[in-house]
Amino acid sequence: MEILKLLVRVMIFLLSIIIIQSCGSNGWIIASIPVTPQDTVTNTVFIEIMDADSTVHWFHGSISDYSNWCYRHQRLEEVRVQ
């Protein structure tokens, strides 16, 4: 019985080494989509604006007088200075 347990442990160890090596050389694949260095998370600076009714909006980059993408609400929103 001890030999069987040892054999299972060795097989699990070898399988984990094979999996780790294949991920390291070829990169990660999630849902059949390869993950590249451009897909990694980087720090993004948002401009946070509070609306007249105390709703907070997050914009990235410069804010224009027409539609801007709000990252908090995931939609285009119009911004006007009052």
C-alpha positions in Angstrom: 0.0 0.0 0.0 2.9 2.4 0.8 4.3 1.8 -2.7 1.0 2.8 -4.3 0.9 6.0 -2.2 4.5 6.8 -3.2 3.7 6.1 -6.9 0.7 8.5 -6.8 2.8 11.2 -5.1 5.6 10.9 -7.7 3.1 11.0 -10.6 1.4 14.2 -9.1 4.8 15.8 -8.7 5.9 15.0 -12.3 2.6 16.2 -13.7 2.8 19.5 -11.8 6.4 20.0 -13.1 5.2 19.4 -16.7 2.3 21.9 -16.3 4.5 24.6 -14.8 7.1 24.3 -17.5 4.5 24.4 -20.3 3.0 27.6 -18.8 6.3 29.3 -18.4 7.6 28.8 -21.9 4.5 29.4 -23.9 2.7 31.9 -21.7 -0.8 31.6 -20.2 -3.9 30.8 -22.1 -7.3 31.5 -20.6 -10.5 30.3 -22.3 -8.4 29.6 -25.5 -7.2 33.2 -25.5 -3.4 33.8 -25.0 -2.5 36.3 -22.4 0.2 38.6 -23.5 2.3 41.2 -21.6 0.0 43.9 -23.0 -2.9 42.3 -21.2 -1.4 42.7 -17.7 -2.8 45.1 -15.3 -1.1 48.5 -15.1 -1.9 51.4 -12.8 -4.4 53.6 -14.5 -5.1 57.1 -13.2 -8.8 58.2 -13.4 -10.2 61.7 -13.1 -12.9 61.5 -10.5 -15.8 63.9 -10.8 -18.8 64.3 -8.5 -22.1 65.2 -10.2 -24.5 67.8 -8.9 -26.5 64.9 -7.2 -23.4 63.5 -5.6 -22.9 60.7 -8.1 -19.2 59.9 -8.7 -17.9 59.4 -12.2 -14.5 58.1 -13.4 -12.9 59.3 -16.6 -9.5 58.6 -18.1 -7.4 61.2 -20.0 -8.7 64.6 -20.9 -12.4 65.4 -20.4 -14.2 67.0 -23.4 -17.5 68.9 -23.7 -19.1 66.1 -25.5 -19.6 62.4 -24.6 -16.9 60.8 -22.4 -16.6 57.2 -21.3 -17.4 56.7 -17.6 -15.4 53.7 -16.3 -17.4 53.5 -13.1 -20.7 53.1 -15.0 -19.4 51.6 -18.2 -21.2 53.9 -20.5 -20.9 57.2 -22.4 -21.9 60.3 -20.4 -22.1 63.9 -21.3 -20.0 66.3 -19.2 -20.9 70.1 -18.9 -19.3 72.7 -16.7 -21.8 74.8 -14.8 
